[in-house]
Amino acid sequence: MTLDKTPESATRRDLADAELTTAVLASFVGAKSPRFRRIAERLVHHLHAFIQDVTLTEEEWRLGIDFLTRTGHITDDRRQEFVLLSDVLGVSMLVIGLNHRTPAGATASTVFGPFFAERSPDLDNGADLANGAPGVPCFMHGRVLSVNNEPVADALIDVWQADEAGFYDVQYDDLSEPRGRGRLRSDSHGRYWFWSILPEAYPIPHDGPVGELLSAAGRSPMRPAHVHFMVAATGFQTLITHVFVDGDPHLDSDAVFGVKDSLIAQYPRHQAGRAPDGRVMDRPFYTMDFDLVLAPAGPTTDAPDDSRSERDERPA
């Protein structure tokens, strides 16, 4: 039995080097989506060029496949090794830079990270989102503003951070409820305020394939101390950012290249006494004051996906 030879199949024989690349590129001509075709063709083009440039050996190719396979195997609902890989290769920050050309005055965006959790607990302003996470108390507050310095009321603010040991709650196996994370709303004056703990520097997970990559490169896995914010409000672009601790020794060597000068804040230390919200503290504590400035929305920017009917509007 002889199979028919179509012109397309005839072009996929005895191929090597440039002819092979040309044939693979041609295989995407019938793609249904022009955008998919563009991405696939450029990926093939650069991937083939890379392999030729370094003269990749078969053993190196097998090691690469094994690396990606293990990256997938270690990824689960609590750990996203592919996000870590994207982060340490600078891909995450490159994508963020291309997609968030915000106007002057807007808070800069940075990496999302692998430890965000959907449906964090809803909290009122003034609450303690640490919820027992070990660390030194820190009162964090500020305003959500437009680039015109106007308050943004009812903005949905997601906050999450690591504890003093450098671990997020999702990295623990024995926690019955969230720690170091929560969601609150800006009040009618755009203000937000809550208690948590002082952020500490920590290493990204480096017991897997990404850690092997960093070790081979002689790179540190450390991230400077920071707290994560994600802010969404109707009429504005969703902001994903960090607020870093000034003076942290890892600011100039962040493993994921996420530090921006405009995101570094003071975290002054205070002796025991009355805190800005009126609470009397029996031990030293820290404060952080940082305004989150939102860029106006584009034509397809979504509104916040949740709402709450009651909010604490006590002044911060």
Backbone as numpy.savetxt, mean C-alpha at the origin, in Angstrom:
# Nx Ny Nz CAx CAy CAz Cx Cy Cz
-3.88 -39.69 -41.23 -4.74 -38.49 -41.23 -3.86 -37.26 -41.23
-4.12 -36.36 -42.15 -3.32 -35.15 -42.28 -4.14 -33.94 -41.87
-3.62 -33.17 -40.95 -4.31 -31.96 -40.52 -4.07 -30.85 -41.51
-5.09 -29.99 -41.67 -4.94 -28.82 -42.55 -3.91 -27.87 -41.97
-3.12 -27.29 -42.83 -2.12 -26.32 -42.42 -2.63 -24.92 -42.72
-3.00 -24.21 -41.72 -3.46 -22.83 -41.92 -2.25 -21.93 -42.03
-2.42 -20.76 -42.65 -1.30 -19.82 -42.74 -0.73 -19.49 -41.37
-1.64 -19.40 -40.35 -1.15 -19.03 -39.03 -0.25 -20.12 -38.46
-0.71 -21.39 -38.56 0.10 -22.46 -38.00 1.42 -22.61 -38.73
1.40 -22.30 -40.04 2.63 -22.44 -40.82 3.70 -21.45 -40.36
3.28 -20.35 -39.75 4.25 -19.33 -39.32 4.87 -19.67 -37.97
4.46 -20.79 -37.35 4.96 -21.10 -36.02 5.89 -22.31 -36.03
6.71 -22.43 -37.07 7.66 -23.53 -37.19 9.08 -22.99 -37.36
10.01 -23.74 -36.76 11.44 -23.44 -36.93 11.75 -21.99 -36.58
11.19 -21.53 -35.47 11.36 -20.13 -35.08 12.46 -19.98 -34.04
13.19 -18.90 -34.11 14.24 -18.60 -33.13 14.50 -17.10 -33.13
14.97 -16.64 -32.00 15.40 -15.24 -31.85 14.32 -14.26 -32.30
14.66 -13.34 -33.21 13.73 -12.28 -33.59 12.47 -12.84 -34.25
12.60 -13.91 -35.02 11.43 -14.50 -35.68 10.46 -15.07 -34.64
11.00 -15.66 -33.58 10.16 -16.19 -32.51 9.39 -15.06 -31.84
10.07 -13.99 -31.51 9.41 -12.85 -30.87 8.32 -12.29 -31.77
8.61 -12.16 -33.06 7.63 -11.64 -34.01 6.40 -12.53 -34.06
6.59 -13.85 -34.04 5.47 -14.77 -34.11 4.60 -14.69 -32.86
5.25 -14.57 -31.70 4.47 -14.46 -30.45 3.68 -13.15 -30.44
4.29 -12.09 -30.88 3.58 -10.80 -30.96 2.38 -10.91 -31.89
2.56 -11.59 -33.02 1.47 -11.74 -33.99 0.31 -12.56 -33.43
0.58 -13.40 -32.44 -0.48 -14.24 -31.89 -1.53 -13.44 -31.13
-1.24 -12.19 -30.81 -2.19 -11.35 -30.08 -2.98 -10.42 -31.00
-2.80 -10.54 -32.30 -3.48 -9.64 -33.23 -4.99 -9.73 -33.10
-5.52 -10.90 -32.81 -6.97 -11.06 -32.73 -7.56 -10.79 -31.36
-6.79 -10.19 -30.47 -7.29 -9.93 -29.12 -8.55 -9.07 -29.17
-9.52 -9.40 -28.32 -10.79 -8.68 -28.30 -10.65 -7.27 -27.74
-9.73 -7.10 -26.82 -9.53 -5.79 -26.19 -8.25 -5.15 -26.71
-8.34 -3.94 -27.29 -7.13 -3.25 -27.74 -6.15 -3.01 -26.59
-6.68 -2.73 -25.41 -5.79 -2.48 -24.27 -5.06 -3.76 -23.88
-5.79 -4.89 -23.84 -5.13 -6.17 -23.55 -4.05 -6.45 -24.58
-4.35 -6.23 -25.86 -3.35 -6.48 -26.90 -2.11 -5.63 -26.68
-2.32 -4.37 -26.37 -1.19 -3.46 -26.15 -0.31 -3.95 -24.99
-0.94 -4.32 -23.88 -0.18 -4.76 -22.71 0.55 -6.07 -23.00
-0.16 -7.03 -23.61 0.45 -8.33 -23.89 1.63 -8.20 -24.85
1.46 -7.40 -25.89 2.53 -7.25 -26.87 3.76 -6.59 -26.25
3.56 -5.56 -25.47 4.71 -4.88 -24.87 5.38 -5.77 -23.82
4.57 -6.56 -23.09 5.16 -7.49 -22.13 6.05 -8.49 -22.84
5.55 -9.10 -23.91 6.34 -10.07 -24.66 7.60 -9.42 -25.22
7.45 -8.23 -25.77 8.59 -7.52 -26.36 9.70 -7.33 -25.33
9.34 -6.78 -24.16 10.36 -6.48 -23.15 10.88 -7.76 -22.48
10.00 -8.76 -22.29 10.44 -10.01 -21.68 11.44 -10.73 -22.56
11.15 -10.82 -23.84 12.09 -11.46 -24.76 13.41 -10.68 -24.82
13.31 -9.36 -24.83 14.52 -8.54 -24.88 15.38 -8.75 -23.63
14.72 -8.85 -22.47 15.43 -9.09 -21.22 16.17 -10.43 -21.27
15.48 -11.48 -21.71 16.07 -12.82 -21.75 17.29 -12.84 -22.68
17.17 -12.16 -23.80 18.30 -12.10 -24.73 19.43 -11.25 -24.17
19.07 -10.17 -23.47 20.08 -9.26 -22.94 20.98 -9.95 -21.92
20.37 -10.76 -21.03 21.16 -11.42 -19.99 21.58 -12.83 -20.40
21.18 -13.27 -21.59 21.45 -14.63 -22.06 21.06 -15.63 -20.97
19.79 -15.62 -20.64 19.27 -16.44 -19.55 19.53 -17.92 -19.78
20.10 -18.60 -18.78 20.35 -20.03 -18.90 19.09 -20.82 -18.52
19.07 -22.09 -18.89 17.92 -22.93 -18.54 17.80 -23.08 -17.03
18.94 -23.21 -16.34 18.89 -23.32 -14.89 18.34 -22.06 -14.25
18.73 -20.89 -14.76 18.20 -19.63 -14.24 16.70 -19.51 -14.52
16.29 -19.98 -15.68 14.86 -19.99 -15.99 14.09 -20.87 -15.02
14.63 -22.06 -14.71 13.97 -22.96 -13.76 13.91 -22.33 -12.36
14.98 -21.66 -11.97 14.99 -20.99 -10.67 13.94 -19.89 -10.62
13.78 -19.18 -11.73 12.77 -18.13 -11.80 11.36 -18.69 -11.68
11.10 -19.78 -12.37 9.79 -20.43 -12.27 9.54 -20.91 -10.85
10.57 -21.50 -10.23 10.43 -21.97 -8.84 10.16 -20.81 -7.90
10.84 -19.69 -8.11 10.63 -18.50 -7.27 9.18 -18.03 -7.36
8.64 -17.92 -8.56 7.27 -17.47 -8.73 6.27 -18.48 -8.18
6.58 -19.77 -8.34 5.70 -20.80 -7.80 5.62 -20.71 -6.29
6.77 -20.56 -5.63 6.79 -20.45 -4.17 6.16 -19.15 -3.69
6.28 -18.11 -4.50 5.61 -16.85 -4.16 4.10 -17.05 -4.13
3.58 -17.81 -5.08 2.15 -18.11 -5.09 1.74 -19.01 -3.94
2.55 -20.00 -3.62 2.20 -20.95 -2.57 2.16 -20.30 -1.19
3.01 -19.31 -0.93 3.05 -18.69 0.39 1.98 -17.61 0.55
1.37 -17.23 -0.56 0.32 -16.20 -0.53 -1.00 -16.82 -0.07
-1.64 -16.13 0.87 -2.96 -16.57 1.34 -3.79 -15.35 1.70
-4.88 -15.55 2.46 -5.75 -14.41 2.76 -5.16 -13.47 3.79
-4.01 -13.81 4.36 -3.37 -12.93 5.34 -2.00 -12.43 4.89
-1.47 -13.01 3.85 -0.14 -12.62 3.37 -0.15 -12.60 1.85
0.28 -11.46 1.28 0.28 -11.30 -0.17 1.72 -11.11 -0.64
2.38 -12.24 -0.93 3.79 -12.18 -1.30 4.01 -11.48 -2.63
3.03 -11.56 -3.54 3.18 -10.87 -4.83 3.15 -9.35 -4.64
2.34 -8.85 -3.68 2.36 -7.42 -3.38 3.73 -7.04 -2.83
4.27 -7.86 -1.93 5.60 -7.59 -1.39 6.64 -7.55 -2.52
6.54 -8.50 -3.44 7.48 -8.53 -4.56 7.36 -7.26 -5.40
6.13 -6.87 -5.69 5.91 -5.63 -6.42 6.50 -4.43 -5.67
6.33 -4.44 -4.35 6.82 -3.33 -3.53 8.34 -3.23 -3.57
9.03 -4.35 -3.33 10.49 -4.28 -3.20 11.17 -4.06 -4.55
10.47 -4.33 -5.65 11.02 -4.04 -6.98 10.69 -2.62 -7.44
10.00 -1.86 -6.61 9.65 -0.49 -6.97 8.49 -0.39 -7.94
7.88 -1.53 -8.29 6.77 -1.51 -9.25 5.55 -0.81 -8.65
5.27 -1.08 -7.38 4.10 -0.47 -6.74 4.20 1.04 -6.78
5.35 1.58 -6.40 5.49 3.04 -6.39 5.48 3.62 -7.80
5.98 2.87 -8.78 5.94 3.35 -10.16 4.51 3.45 -10.65
3.69 2.42 -10.37 2.29 2.46 -10.77 1.56 3.60 -10.07
1.84 3.78 -8.77 1.21 4.88 -8.02 1.59 6.22 -8.63
2.87 6.39 -8.96 3.31 7.66 -9.55 2.65 7.96 -10.87
2.45 6.93 -11.70 1.82 7.13 -13.00 0.34 7.45 -12.90
-0.31 6.94 -11.85 -1.76 7.06 -11.75 -2.25 8.11 -10.76
-1.33 8.76 -10.06 -1.75 9.77 -9.08 -0.94 11.05 -9.25
-1.17 11.70 -10.37 -0.56 13.00 -10.62 -1.44 14.06 -9.98
-1.31 14.21 -8.67 -2.21 15.08 -7.93 -1.78 16.55 -8.03
-2.72 17.47 -7.86 -2.39 18.89 -7.91 -1.57 19.32 -6.71
-0.94 20.47 -6.84 -0.13 21.01 -5.74 -0.98 21.14 -4.49
-0.39 20.73 -3.37 -1.07 20.86 -2.10 -1.76 19.60 -1.64
-2.05 18.66 -2.55 -2.70 17.41 -2.17 -1.69 16.50 -1.49
-2.15 15.72 -0.53 -1.29 14.77 0.15 -0.81 13.71 -0.83
0.47 13.39 -0.76 1.06 12.42 -1.67 0.55 11.01 -1.38
0.49 10.20 -2.42 0.12 8.80 -2.28 1.36 7.95 -2.11
1.20 6.80 -1.46 2.29 5.84 -1.38 1.71 4.43 -1.35
2.55 3.44 -1.11 2.15 2.05 -1.30 1.00 1.64 -0.38
0.16 0.77 -0.89 -0.98 0.24 -0.13 -0.51 -0.77 0.91
0.47 -1.58 0.53 0.97 -2.60 1.44 0.08 -3.84 1.45
0.57 -4.93 2.05 -0.16 -6.20 2.02 -1.03 -6.46 3.25
-1.16 -5.49 4.18 -1.82 -5.80 5.45 -3.12 -5.04 5.69
-3.69 -4.45 4.66 -5.01 -3.85 4.79 -6.04 -4.96 4.96
-7.06 -4.70 5.77 -8.13 -5.67 5.97 -9.47 -5.03 5.66
-10.27 -5.72 4.87 -11.61 -5.23 4.56 -12.47 -5.21 5.83
-13.40 -4.29 5.87 -14.38 -4.21 6.95 -13.72 -4.09 8.31
-12.80 -3.14 8.45 -12.24 -2.84 9.77 -13.36 -2.32 10.67
-13.17 -2.41 12.00 -14.24 -1.96 12.90 -14.55 -0.48 12.76
-15.82 -0.13 12.77 -16.25 1.26 12.72 -16.12 1.86 14.11
-15.43 3.00 14.20 -15.15 3.64 15.48 -15.58 5.10 15.44
-15.82 5.66 16.61 -16.09 7.08 16.73 -14.78 7.84 16.91
-14.77 9.10 16.53 -13.63 9.94 16.83 -13.36 9.89 18.33
-12.07 9.84 18.68 -11.68 9.75 20.08 -11.46 8.34 20.57
-11.86 7.33 19.78 -11.71 5.93 20.19 -10.25 5.52 20.19
-9.96 4.42 20.87 -8.62 3.84 20.90 -8.59 2.65 19.96
-8.07 2.87 18.74 -8.08 1.78 17.76 -6.97 0.78 18.01
-6.03 1.11 18.92 -5.00 0.12 19.27 -5.65 -1.15 19.81
-6.68 -0.98 20.61 -7.46 -2.11 21.13 -6.57 -3.17 21.78
-5.61 -2.70 22.56 -4.75 -3.63 23.28 -3.45 -3.96 22.59
-3.20 -3.44 21.39 -1.92 -3.68 20.73 -0.80 -3.09 21.57
0.28 -3.82 21.79 1.37 -3.30 22.63 2.07 -2.12 21.98
2.36 -1.10 22.81 3.05 0.08 22.32 2.79 1.26 23.21
3.50 2.35 22.96 3.37 3.59 23.72 2.17 4.37 23.18
1.27 4.86 24.03 0.09 5.57 23.55 0.46 6.77 22.67
-0.34 6.98 21.64 -0.13 8.11 20.74 -1.49 8.65 20.31
-1.69 9.95 20.51 -2.92 10.61 20.10 -2.70 11.22 18.72
-3.48 10.79 17.74 -3.33 11.25 16.36 -4.56 12.06 15.95
-4.32 13.17 15.32 -5.44 14.03 14.92 -5.04 14.90 13.74
-6.02 15.54 13.16 -5.79 16.43 12.04 -7.11 16.75 11.36
-7.01 17.22 10.13 -8.21 17.57 9.37 -8.14 16.90 8.00
-9.30 16.65 7.42 -9.41 16.25 6.02 -9.83 17.49 5.25
-9.03 17.88 4.27 -9.23 19.14 3.57 -9.21 18.95 2.06
-9.78 19.91 1.35 -9.61 19.99 -0.09 -8.34 20.77 -0.39
-7.92 20.79 -1.64 -6.72 21.55 -2.00 -6.96 23.05 -1.86
-8.22 23.45 -1.72 -8.57 24.86 -1.48 -8.67 25.17 0.01
-8.19 24.23 0.83 -8.18 24.40 2.29 -9.58 24.42 2.91
-10.52 23.81 2.23 -11.87 23.72 2.77 -12.05 22.37 3.47
-12.73 22.34 4.61 -12.92 21.08 5.32 -13.77 20.10 4.52
-13.42 18.83 4.61 -14.19 17.76 3.96 -14.87 16.96 5.06
-16.16 17.14 5.18 -16.92 16.43 6.22 -17.29 15.03 5.75
-17.47 14.14 6.71 -17.98 12.79 6.47 -17.06 11.96 5.57
-15.77 12.27 5.58 -14.82 11.44 4.84 -14.62 10.13 5.59
-14.57 9.03 4.86 -14.33 7.72 5.46 -12.83 7.50 5.57
-12.33 7.31 6.80 -10.90 7.22 7.06 -10.57 5.84 7.60
-9.86 5.05 6.80 -9.34 3.76 7.27 -7.93 3.99 7.81
-7.66 3.41 8.98 -6.35 3.53 9.61 -5.87 2.13 9.98
-4.59 1.83 9.73 -4.02 0.56 10.20 -2.52 0.72 10.40
-1.99 -0.02 11.38 -0.57 0.08 11.68 -0.10 -1.16 12.42
1.23 -1.32 12.47 1.84 -2.41 13.20 1.99 -2.04 14.67
2.17 -3.07 15.52 2.40 -2.82 16.93 3.88 -2.58 17.19
4.27 -2.44 18.47 5.66 -2.10 18.78 6.62 -3.23 18.42
6.11 -4.45 18.24 6.95 -5.57 17.82 7.10 -5.64 16.31
6.39 -4.76 15.59 6.50 -4.74 14.14 5.53 -5.64 13.41
4.48 -6.12 14.11 3.53 -7.02 13.49 2.15 -6.38 13.40
1.45 -6.64 12.29 0.05 -6.26 12.14 -0.82 -7.36 12.74
-2.03 -6.98 13.10 -2.90 -7.96 13.75 -3.13 -9.21 12.91
-3.18 -9.06 11.58 -3.44 -10.21 10.72 -2.27 -11.18 10.66
-1.14 -10.79 11.24 0.01 -11.69 11.27 0.00 -12.60 12.49
-0.93 -12.36 13.40 -1.06 -13.21 14.58 -2.13 -14.27 14.34
-1.90 -15.45 14.90 -2.86 -16.55 14.76 -3.89 -16.60 15.88
-3.63 -15.91 16.99 -4.44 -16.10 18.19 -5.27 -14.88 18.59
-5.47 -13.92 17.68 -6.26 -12.74 18.01 -7.72 -12.98 17.66
-8.60 -12.61 18.58 -10.03 -12.82 18.35 -10.72 -11.60 17.74
-10.03 -10.44 17.74 -10.61 -9.23 17.18 -9.50 -8.32 16.66
-9.84 -7.37 15.79 -8.82 -6.52 15.19 -8.09 -5.67 16.22
-6.82 -5.40 15.95 -6.00 -4.52 16.78 -5.22 -3.59 15.86
-5.08 -2.34 16.26 -4.28 -1.41 15.48 -4.90 -1.02 14.16
-6.21 -1.10 14.05 -6.88 -0.69 12.82 -8.33 -0.30 13.14
-8.89 0.53 12.28 -10.29 0.92 12.44 -10.67 1.94 11.38
-11.97 2.25 11.33 -12.50 3.22 10.39 -13.30 4.26 11.17
-13.10 5.53 10.81 -13.86 6.60 11.41 -14.22 7.62 10.35
-14.99 8.62 10.74 -15.44 9.66 9.80 -14.97 11.02 10.28
-14.61 11.87 9.33 -14.32 13.25 9.70 -15.60 13.93 10.13
-15.50 14.86 11.09 -16.70 15.54 11.58 -17.09 16.67 10.63
-18.06 17.46 11.04 -18.58 18.51 10.16 -17.55 19.59 9.84
-16.47 19.65 10.61 -15.39 20.61 10.36 -14.19 19.94 9.69
-14.36 18.70 9.27 -13.29 17.99 8.61 -12.29 17.35 9.57
-12.54 17.43 10.87 -11.57 16.95 11.85 -11.69 15.45 12.11
-10.56 14.84 12.44 -10.52 13.46 12.91 -9.59 13.40 14.11
-9.81 12.46 15.02 -8.92 12.27 16.16 -9.15 10.89 16.77
-8.07 10.27 17.17 -8.16 8.95 17.77 -6.88 8.64 18.53
-6.97 7.64 19.38 -5.80 7.13 20.11 -5.31 5.86 19.42
-4.00 5.68 19.42 -3.40 4.44 18.96 -2.08 4.29 19.70
-1.07 3.77 19.02 0.25 3.64 19.61 1.28 4.26 18.68
2.43 4.58 19.23 3.50 5.16 18.43 3.98 4.15 17.39
3.99 4.52 16.11 4.49 3.58 15.09 5.96 3.26 15.32
6.34 2.05 15.01 7.72 1.61 15.12 8.18 1.04 13.79
9.49 1.16 13.52 10.05 0.55 12.31 9.94 -0.97 12.41
9.84 -1.62 11.26 9.73 -3.08 11.27 10.22 -3.64 9.94
10.60 -4.91 9.92 10.97 -5.54 8.65 9.72 -6.09 7.95
9.68 -5.96 6.64 8.63 -6.65 5.90 8.87 -8.15 6.05
7.85 -8.99 5.87 8.08 -10.44 5.98 9.21 -10.88 5.04
10.25 -11.49 5.61 11.39 -11.87 4.78 11.78 -13.34 4.99
10.77 -14.15 5.37 10.99 -15.58 5.53 10.53 -16.37 4.31
10.27 -15.68 3.21 9.80 -16.32 2.00 10.63 -15.92 0.79
10.11 -16.11 -0.42 10.86 -15.79 -1.63 11.33 -14.34 -1.70
10.50 -13.38 -1.27 10.93 -11.98 -1.33 12.12 -11.75 -0.40
12.11 -12.40 0.76 13.25 -12.30 1.66 14.52 -12.85 1.03
14.39 -13.94 0.28 15.54 -14.50 -0.42 16.09 -13.51 -1.44
15.20 -12.83 -2.14 15.62 -11.84 -3.12 16.39 -10.71 -2.43
15.86 -10.21 -1.31 16.53 -9.12 -0.60 17.89 -9.57 -0.08
17.96 -10.78 0.44 19.23 -11.30 0.94 20.26 -11.41 -0.18
19.83 -11.93 -1.33 20.74 -12.06 -2.46 21.25 -10.71 -2.94
20.41 -9.69 -2.77 20.79 -8.33 -3.21 21.55 -7.56 -2.15
21.66 -8.14 -0.94 22.31 -7.42 0.15 21.50 -6.25 0.64
20.16 -6.37 0.54 19.27 -5.27 0.93 18.59 -5.55 2.26
18.28 -4.47 2.97 17.59 -4.58 4.24 16.08 -4.73 4.01
15.38 -5.50 4.86 13.93 -5.61 4.75 13.19 -4.54 5.55
13.91 -3.59 6.15 13.29 -2.67 7.09 12.45 -1.58 6.41
11.33 -1.26 7.06 10.50 -0.12 6.70 10.55 0.87 7.85
10.61 2.17 7.55 10.57 3.17 8.63 9.20 3.20 9.29
9.16 3.66 10.52 7.91 3.71 11.29 6.87 4.57 10.56
5.63 4.07 10.53 4.57 4.79 9.83 3.21 4.27 10.25
2.18 5.06 9.98 0.79 4.64 10.12 0.12 4.81 8.77
-0.73 3.86 8.40 -1.42 3.89 7.11 -2.74 4.65 7.21
-3.05 5.39 6.15 -4.36 6.04 6.01 -4.90 5.77 4.61
-6.20 5.50 4.54 -6.92 5.50 3.27 -8.17 6.35 3.48
-8.32 7.39 2.67 -9.39 8.36 2.88 -10.23 8.46 1.61
-11.54 8.28 1.76 -12.47 8.36 0.64 -13.58 9.34 0.96
-13.93 10.19 0.00 -15.01 11.15 0.18 -15.62 11.47 -1.17
-16.91 11.69 -1.20 -17.61 12.00 -2.44 -17.03 13.26 -3.08
-16.70 13.17 -4.36 -16.16 14.30 -5.10 -14.65 14.40 -5.06
-13.99 13.40 -4.44 -12.53 13.45 -4.31 -11.92 12.10 -4.69
-10.66 12.14 -5.10 -9.92 10.92 -5.34 -9.63 10.23 -4.01
-9.73 8.92 -3.98 -9.37 8.18 -2.78 -7.87 8.29 -2.55
-7.50 8.62 -1.34 -6.10 8.80 -0.97 -5.61 7.58 -0.19
-4.50 7.01 -0.61 -3.81 5.94 0.12 -2.41 6.44 0.44
-2.11 6.54 1.73 -0.85 7.16 2.10 -0.34 6.63 3.44
0.84 7.07 3.83 1.42 6.82 5.15 1.71 8.17 5.80
1.86 8.16 7.12 2.47 9.28 7.83 3.66 8.70 8.59
4.86 9.09 8.17 6.10 8.54 8.72 6.55 9.32 9.96
7.40 8.70 10.75 7.93 9.32 11.97 9.25 10.01 11.65
9.30 11.30 11.88 10.53 12.06 11.63 11.68 11.51 12.47
12.85 11.42 11.85 14.02 10.94 12.56 14.24 9.45 12.51
13.32 8.70 11.93 13.50 7.26 11.86 14.75 6.95 11.02
15.61 6.04 11.49 16.86 5.77 10.77 16.68 5.07 9.43
15.48 4.60 9.12 15.26 3.87 7.87 14.55 4.70 6.80
14.39 5.99 7.04 13.68 6.82 6.08 14.37 6.85 4.71
15.69 6.75 4.70 16.43 6.82 3.44 16.74 5.46 2.85
16.20 4.39 3.45 16.48 3.05 2.93 15.24 2.16 3.00
14.08 2.76 2.84 12.82 2.02 2.90 12.84 0.86 1.90
12.54 -0.33 2.36 12.60 -1.51 1.51 11.66 -1.44 0.32
10.60 -0.61 0.42 9.61 -0.55 -0.66 9.58 0.82 -1.35
10.57 1.68 -1.05 10.74 2.96 -1.75 9.55 3.90 -1.59
8.85 3.83 -0.45 7.61 4.57 -0.30 7.68 5.91 0.40
8.86 6.32 0.86 8.96 7.55 1.65 8.95 8.79 0.76
8.16 9.78 1.18 8.17 11.10 0.55 8.30 12.13 1.67
9.09 13.18 1.41 9.35 14.18 2.45 8.07 14.77 3.02
7.07 14.96 2.15 5.83 15.61 2.59 5.01 14.73 3.53
5.38 13.44 3.63 4.63 12.52 4.49 5.33 12.27 5.82
6.41 12.98 6.10 7.14 12.83 7.36 6.60 13.84 8.36
6.21 13.36 9.53 5.60 14.22 10.55 6.33 14.11 11.87
6.16 15.14 12.69 6.68 15.13 14.05 5.74 14.31 14.94
6.31 13.56 15.84 5.56 12.81 16.86 6.14 13.20 18.22
5.82 14.39 18.72 6.43 14.84 19.97 6.01 13.98 21.17
6.95 13.84 22.11 6.70 13.08 23.33 6.24 14.03 24.43
5.29 13.58 25.23 4.75 14.39 26.32 4.83 13.61 27.63
5.04 14.33 28.70 5.00 13.70 30.02 3.55 13.39 30.39
3.41 12.54 31.40 2.06 12.21 31.88 1.30 13.49 32.21
0.02 13.50 31.89 -0.79 14.68 32.12 -1.98 14.72 31.18
-2.51 15.91 30.96 -3.72 16.06 30.16 -3.37 16.05 28.66
-4.05 15.21 27.92 -3.84 15.09 26.47 -4.72 16.10 25.73
-4.49 16.29 24.43 -5.26 17.29 23.68 -6.77 17.07 23.69
-7.23 15.83 23.87 -8.67 15.58 23.90 -9.25 15.64 25.30
-8.41 16.04 26.26 -8.88 16.17 27.64 -8.61 14.95 28.50
-8.21 13.85 27.90 -7.93 12.66 28.69 -6.69 12.87 29.56
-6.74 12.41 30.79 -5.60 12.50 31.70 -4.81 11.20 31.61
-3.55 11.31 31.18 -2.70 10.14 30.99 -1.79 9.96 32.20
-1.66 8.74 32.66 -0.82 8.45 33.82 0.59 8.02 33.43
0.90 8.11 32.15 2.26 7.78 31.68 2.57 8.63 30.45
3.83 8.73 30.06 4.17 9.53 28.88 3.44 9.04 27.64
3.19 9.98 26.74 2.50 9.65 25.50 3.03 10.54 24.37
2.64 10.20 23.16 3.05 10.95 21.98 1.81 11.54 21.28
2.05 12.53 20.43 0.97 13.06 19.61 1.45 13.19 18.16
0.51 13.18 17.26 0.78 13.39 15.84 -0.35 14.23 15.26
0.00 15.32 14.60 -0.98 16.23 13.99 -0.68 16.27 12.50
-1.62 15.77 11.67 -1.36 15.70 10.23 -2.66 15.90 9.47
-2.67 16.87 8.56 -3.83 17.12 7.71 -3.74 16.27 6.44
-4.86 15.70 6.06 -4.96 14.86 4.88 -5.70 15.65 3.80
-5.00 16.02 2.75 -5.56 16.91 1.73 -5.90 16.10 0.48
-7.17 16.13 0.09 -7.67 15.29 -1.01 -7.68 16.05 -2.34
-7.32 15.35 -3.40 -7.40 15.91 -4.75 -8.82 15.75 -5.28
-9.28 16.66 -6.11 -10.64 16.53 -6.67 -10.76 15.29 -7.53
-11.97 14.75 -7.60 -12.22 13.51 -8.33 -12.15 13.73 -9.83
-11.77 12.66 -10.52 -11.90 12.62 -11.96 -13.31 12.17 -12.30
-13.62 12.00 -13.58 -15.00 11.65 -13.99 -15.45 10.27 -13.53
-14.50 9.35 -13.18 -14.92 8.00 -12.82 -14.59 7.66 -11.38
-14.19 8.63 -10.58 -13.83 8.34 -9.19 -15.07 7.94 -8.40
-14.94 6.85 -7.67 -16.07 6.34 -6.90 -16.24 7.09 -5.58
-17.46 7.07 -5.08 -17.76 7.61 -3.76 -17.43 6.55 -2.72
-17.35 6.92 -1.43 -17.11 5.93 -0.39 -18.15 4.83 -0.45
-17.73 3.60 -0.10 -18.62 2.44 -0.23 -19.43 2.16 1.02
-19.40 3.03 2.00 -20.12 2.77 3.23 -20.52 4.10 3.86
-21.47 4.06 4.76 -21.89 5.28 5.45 -22.31 4.92 6.86
-22.29 5.94 7.73 -22.73 5.75 9.10 -23.64 6.90 9.46
-24.69 6.62 10.18 -25.69 7.63 10.48 -25.33 8.46 11.70
-24.42 7.94 12.55 -24.07 8.66 13.76 -22.57 8.84 13.83
-22.15 10.04 14.19 -20.74 10.34 14.32 -20.52 11.17 15.58
-19.38 10.95 16.21 -18.98 11.74 17.36 -18.40 13.05 16.84
-18.98 14.17 17.18 -18.48 15.44 16.67 -17.95 16.31 17.78
-17.41 15.69 18.81 -16.73 16.46 19.84 -15.47 17.06 19.26
-15.10 18.26 19.63 -13.90 18.89 19.06 -12.64 18.16 19.46
-11.71 18.07 18.51 -10.42 17.46 18.82 -9.45 18.53 19.27
